[in-house]
């Protein structure tokens, strides 16, 4: 018999499958480098926004430290991406993947806003685990293959280890919440 926690994890995994994979499943949409750049910046900004929310709502020192790391690291990626697109003369271009990310991020934010205390902390960390899993998959399976420019492709390849480290950190925190 599955516990409520397991059902929540499955629901979150399903939620993020709905988030990224319908757009990917549409025969891997052809994205220009400008569209890839927009998706990369949006995905990072979404995590920065969730980190800001966590810093406002959480009282848990570990969650606050994690949120600070997310905000700083993802802001750094945005700065790198912005400098690169400026150098390349590319203007990030809105697209279906970008719009789907934003729509789902708004739903997630509303859900997180409705929670407080330990319920918020757990929901935030669960979201971070699922989000990083989805983003790693999207970067590896969609963005990198769709990128023509080698410098942009290199930037995307270079952020995967940081995304994996974020995922491991979030999973460690998730285990702590599950054992309480």
KOLKOLMI-423642 format. One record per atom (N, C-alpha, C): residue in one letter; z negated, x negated, y negated. Coordinates in pm, whole numbers, padded with zeros to 5 digits, always signed. Last residue first. Example, Ala and Ser with C-alpha at 12.3 -4.5 7.8 and 13.67 -1.06 7.14 Angstrom:
// KOLKOLMI-423642
s-00708-01285+00225
s-00714-01367+00106
s-00787-01290-00003
a-00780-01319+00569
a-00780-01230+00450
a-00780-01320+00330
// end
This chain:
// KOLKOLMI-423642
x-00924-01109-01262
x-01041-01058-01334
x-01069-00914-01297
x-00691-01188-01147
x-00814-01219-01073
x-00939-01164-01141
x-00497-01123-01331
x-00498-01051-01204
x-00627-01072-01127
x-00539-01308-01531
x-00565-01167-01559
x-00574-01086-01431
x-00463-01540-01395
x-00600-01528-01444
x-00634-01381-01473
x-00194-01487-01352
x-00284-01497-01236
x-00429-01483-01279
x-00106-01504-01616
x-00094-01376-01545
x-00188-01376-01424
x-00136-01773-01669
x-00221-01677-01740
x-00220-01542-01668
x+00066-01867-01497
x-00072-01913-01480
x-00169-01815-01547
x+00289-01745-01612
x+00250-01707-01476
x+00106-01751-01446
x+00299-01881-01856
x+00274-01737-01855
x+00229-01691-01716
x+00359-02137-01759
x+00237-02115-01837
x+00200-01966-01834
x+00610-02087-01640
x+00497-02135-01558
x+00364-02112-01629
x+00756-02011-01870
x+00739-01919-01758
x+00620-01960-01672
x+00752-02248-02015
x+00690-02128-02071
x+00661-02027-01959
x+00901-02406-01838
x+00761-02442-01866
x+00686-02323-01925
x+01146-02274-01859
x+01076-02278-01730
x+00929-02315-01747
x+01205-02329-02125
x+01189-02190-02082
x+01115-02183-01949
x+01230-02607-02106
x+01123-02549-02189
x+01099-02404-02150
x+01459-02629-01938
x+01329-02681-01894
x+01211-02625-01976
x+01658-02494-02107
x+01612-02436-01981
x+01480-02496-01934
x+01750-02633-02325
x+01633-02545-02345
x+01580-02486-02215
x+01971-02778-02242
x+01849-02851-02275
x+01728-02761-02296
x+02168-02586-02215
x+02120-02655-02095
x+01987-02725-02121
x+02205-02525-02487
x+02158-02423-02393
x+02101-02486-02266
x+02301-02772-02579
x+02178-02715-02635
x+02120-02612-02539
x+02540-02788-02429
x+02432-02886-02411
x+02300-02836-02464
x+02684-02579-02541
x+02650-02574-02398
x+02534-02670-02369
x+02714-02686-02796
x+02639-02561-02778
x+02596-02547-02633
x+02872-02908-02727
x+02743-02927-02794
x+02656-02804-02780
x+03102-02793-02610
x+03013-02877-02529
x+02877-02900-02595
x+03217-02467-02638
x+03180-02587-02711
x+03075-02666-02633
x+03223-02244-02464
x+03332-02342-02462
x+03290-02474-02527
x+03016-02046-02267
x+03024-02135-02383
x+03135-02237-02365
x+02980-01904-02037
x+03069-01847-02138
x+03092-01940-02257
x+02791-02047-01886
x+02929-02035-01838
x+03027-01984-01943
x+02565-02012-02064
x+02624-02144-02039
x+02767-02132-01986
x+02527-01723-02056
x+02555-01797-02179
x+02620-01933-02155
x+02504-01649-01772
x+02596-01587-01867
x+02630-01680-01983
x+02330-01798-01615
x+02437-01724-01550
x+02539-01662-01645
x+02143-01930-01786
x+02210-02001-01677
x+02337-01931-01629
x+02065-01726-01962
x+02116-01853-02016
x+02197-01924-01908
x+01979-01529-01778
x+02089-01501-01871
x+02149-01629-01928
x+01766-01663-01647
x+01882-01616-01572
x+02002-01592-01664
x+01596-01701-01865
x+01644-01816-01788
x+01770-01778-01710
x+01552-01432-01934
x+01622-01521-02027
x+01675-01644-01955
x+01411-01334-01711
x+01539-01275-01748
x+01619-01368-01839
x+01181-01495-01720
x+01265-01492-01600
x+01405-01442-01635
x+01084-01425-01973
x+01132-01562-01951
x+01216-01570-01823
x+01017-01155-01924
x+01116-01190-02025
x+01172-01330-02001
x+00817-01173-01728
x+00943-01105-01698
x+01052-01144-01797
x+00622-01316-01875
x+00670-01363-01745
x+00808-01303-01717
x+00586-01151-02099
x+00635-01288-02116
x+00689-01346-01985
x+00481-00919-01984
x+00610-00914-02051
x+00669-01055-02065
x+00235-01020-01899
x+00330-00968-01800
x+00471-00963-01859
x+00129-01077-02155
x+00157-01187-02061
x+00253-01141-01952
x+00111-00814-02260
x+00185-00918-02330
x+00224-01030-02233
x-00057-00688-02073
x+00080-00638-02093
x+00166-00743-02162
x-00293-00841-02109
x-00225-00838-01980
x-00081-00792-01996
x-00350-00784-02381
x-00332-00921-02334
x-00254-00925-02203
x-00380-00502-02378
x-00273-00565-02455
x-00244-00704-02399
x-00606-00481-02216
x-00482-00413-02175
x-00363-00473-02250
x-00798-00615-02363
x-00750-00677-02238
x-00622-00611-02189
x-00696-00484-02679
x-00790-00560-02598
x-00725-00623-02476
x-00444-00226-02660
x-00545-00305-02729
x-00628-00383-02628
x-00120-00073-02709
x-00227-00129-02626
x-00322-00213-02711
x+00091+00000-02864
x+00001+00107-02820
x-00118+00055-02740
x+00242-00228-02893
x+00165-00181-03009
x+00061-00077-02968
x+00379-00235-02648
x+00271-00331-02674
x+00182-00286-02791
x+00563-00026-02692
x+00470-00021-02580
x+00351-00114-02603
x+00702-00128-02911
x+00629+00000-02923
x+00526+00012-02812
x+00814-00358-02793
x+00719-00370-02903
x+00638-00242-02920
x+00988-00245-02606
x+00875-00326-02562
x+00770-00337-02671
x+01173-00124-02778
x+01096-00043-02684
x+00970-00118-02638
x+01275-00354-02904
x+01208-00250-02983
x+01123-00160-02895
x+01394-00483-02689
x+01280-00547-02757
x+01204-00445-02841
x+01607-00313-02634
x+01497-00323-02538
x+01374-00388-02600
x+01761-00361-02865
x+01717-00226-02831
x+01599-00230-02735
x+01812-00639-02847
x+01737-00583-02960
x+01682-00444-02928
x+01966-00655-02610
x+01839-00729-02624
x+01752-00668-02733
x+02185-00500-02687
x+02099-00456-02576
x+01964-00526-02582
x+02294-00662-02889
x+02245-00528-02922
x+02152-00474-02814
x+02370-00888-02737
x+02276-00900-02848
x+02212-00765-02881
x+02563-00771-02574
x+02445-00834-02514
x+02335-00843-02619
x+02756-00684-02764
x+02687-00588-02678
x+02560-00647-02616
x+02714-00866-03079
x+02787-00826-02960
x+02701-00734-02874
x+02754-01059-03381
x+02691-00952-03308
x+02778-00910-03189
x+02788-01405-03411
x+02855-01276-03416
x+02786-01175-03324
x+02715-01687-03613
x+02678-01601-03500
x+02734-01460-03519
x+02971-01884-03725
x+02879-01782-03771
x+02844-01694-03651
x+03034-02230-03723
x+03036-02105-03646
x+02933-02010-03706
x+03049-02496-03794
x+03117-02396-03877
x+03130-02262-03808
x+02906-02686-03668
x+03031-02646-03604
x+03112-02547-03688
x+02684-02701-03836
x+02766-02820-03816
x+02904-02783-03761
x+02587-02442-03793
x+02630-02483-03927
x+02723-02604-03917
x+02521-02454-03527
x+02629-02363-03568
x+02677-02394-03708
x+02316-02653-03543
x+02439-02677-03468
x+02551-02584-03511
x+02120-02532-03699
x+02179-02658-03745
x+02312-02684-03673
x+02062-02314-03530
x+02114-02292-03666
x+02181-02418-03720
x+01960-02445-03305
x+02083-02364-03294
x+02146-02342-03431
x+01730-02561-03417
x+01833-02645-03355
x+01966-02570-03348
x+01594-02328-03501
x+01632-02430-03599
x+01742-02521-03544
x+01555-02203-03254
x+01636-02137-03356
x+01683-02239-03461
x+01384-02390-03138
x+01517-02368-03079
x+01609-02301-03180
x+01161-02362-03306
x+01230-02490-03297
x+01370-02476-03239
x+01084-02106-03243
x+01133-02133-03378
x+01209-02264-03381
x+00997-02151-02984
x+01117-02071-03003
x+01172-02084-03146
x+00769-02312-03037
x+00879-02362-02955
x+01007-02283-02979
x+00606-02143-03202
x+00651-02275-03245
x+00773-02323-03169
x+00569-01911-03043
x+00623-01902-03179
x+00680-02037-03223
x+00457-02020-02808
x+00584-01945-02804
x+00648-01942-02943
x+00219-02132-02909
x+00320-02218-02846
x+00456-02149-02844
x+00094-01894-02991
x+00124-01999-03090
x+00232-02094-03036
x+00062-01770-02743
x+00146-01708-02846
x+00186-01810-02953
x-00122-01949-02625
x+00010-01928-02566
x+00107-01871-02669
x-00340-01908-02795
x-00280-02042-02785
x-00139-02032-02728
x-00392-01637-02743
x-00358-01681-02879
x-00290-01818-02878
x-00458-01651-02475
x-00341-01572-02515
x-00296-01616-02655
x-00690-01804-02496
x-00577-01853-02417
x-00449-01779-02453
x-00863-01644-02657
x-00818-01776-02703
x-00697-01830-02626
x-00821-01308-02726
x-00834-01402-02616
x-00779-01539-02659
x-00761-01121-02903
x-00881-01198-02936
x-00903-01308-02831
x-00450-00992-03026
x-00535-01050-02923
x-00657-01120-02981
x-00299-00905-03250
x-00375-00809-03169
x-00475-00872-03073
x-00170-01118-03381
x-00236-01013-03459
x-00333-00930-03375
x-00062-01264-03176
x-00156-01332-03265
x-00231-01232-03353
x+00111-01071-03070
x-00004-01118-02991
x-00108-01186-03080
x+00296-01059-03279
x+00219-00940-03243
x+00094-00980-03164
x+00400-01316-03261
x+00331-01273-03384
x+00245-01151-03356
x+00518-01299-03008
x+00408-01393-03030
x+00329-01355-03155
x+00721-01119-03059
x+00615-01080-02964
x+00494-01172-02981
x+00874-01278-03235
x+00817-01151-03282
x+00704-01103-03191
x+00951-01482-03061
x+00870-01514-03180
x+00800-01387-03230
x+01111-01339-02886
x+00987-01398-02837
x+00895-01439-02951
x+01317-01266-03062
x+01240-01162-02993
x+01108-01219-02944
x+01424-01514-03125
x+01353-01438-03229
x+01268-01327-03167
x+01549-01583-02883
x+01436-01663-02932
x+01356-01586-03037
x+01745-01385-02871
x+01649-01398-02762
x+01526-01478-02806
x+01890-01442-03110
x+01819-01315-03092
x+01712-01326-02985
x+02000-01695-03053
x+01908-01679-03167
x+01826-01550-03150
x+02160-01627-02829
x+02055-01730-02821
x+01952-01714-02933
x+02334-01436-02936
x+02244-01399-02827
x+02128-01499-02818
x+02470-01594-03125
x+02393-01478-03169
x+02293-01436-03062
x+02595-01782-02958
x+02496-01827-03057
x+02410-01710-03103
x+02770-01611-02824
x+02666-01683-02748
x+02556-01728-02844
x+02935-01546-03040
x+02853-01441-02977
x+02742-01502-02893
x+03051-01792-03093
x+02977-01724-03200
x+02888-01614-03143
x+03184-01841-02855
x+03071-01927-02891
x+02987-01862-03002
x+03242-01516-02706
x+03285-01633-02783
x+03162-01720-02810
x+03226-01381-02385
x+03158-01404-02512
x+03217-01528-02578
x+03318-01142-02167
x+03366-01266-02230
x+03301-01277-02366
x+03077-01017-01941
x+03158-01000-02062
x+03198-01135-02119
x+03078-00986-01626
x+03041-01095-01716
x+03125-01089-01843
x+03136-00719-01545
x+03228-00830-01519
x+03202-00947-01612
x+02891-00596-01627
x+03021-00549-01673
x+03120-00664-01665
x+02661-00730-01572
x+02733-00671-01460
x+02869-00617-01500
x+02564-00791-01823
x+02621-00899-01742
x+02708-00841-01631
x+02474-00539-01891
x+02575-00603-01975
x+02643-00715-01898
x+02287-00496-01692
x+02402-00406-01705
x+02513-00469-01788
x+02099-00720-01724
x+02198-00720-01619
x+02307-00614-01628
x+01913-00691-01934
x+02017-00792-01941
x+02131-00765-01842
x+01758-00444-01895
x+01780-00509-02024
x+01904-00598-02025
x+01732-00390-01629
x+01805-00294-01711
x+01844-00359-01843
x+01573-00602-01569
x+01702-00593-01503
x+01790-00497-01582
x+01354-00533-01717
x+01435-00643-01765
x+01567-00655-01691
x+01266-00315-01561
x+01294-00298-01703
x+01384-00409-01754
x+01211-00436-01319
x+01319-00338-01329
x+01362-00319-01473
x+00991-00583-01398
x+01109-00652-01347
x+01230-00559-01355
x+00816-00375-01469
x+00861-00471-01570
x+00987-00545-01524
x+00786-00253-01217
x+00844-00177-01329
x+00894-00270-01438
x+00665-00459-01076
x+00796-00411-01034
x+00864-00334-01146
x+00426-00473-01222
x+00515-00589-01216
x+00656-00547-01175
x+00323-00218-01170
x+00353-00257-01308
x+00450-00375-01310
x+00285-00235-00895
x+00381-00138-00948
x+00420-00173-01091
x+00084-00428-00887
x+00214-00459-00827
x+00321-00363-00879
x-00121-00283-01015
x-00071-00406-01075
x+00066-00442-01020
x-00171-00083-00830
x-00116-00046-00961
x-00057-00168-01030
x-00062-00201-00506
x-00162-00175-00609
x-00093-00136-00738
x+00085-00058-00217
x+00097-00139-00338
x-00011-00101-00438
x+00000-00084+00119
x+00000+00000+00000
x+00000-00089-00125
// end
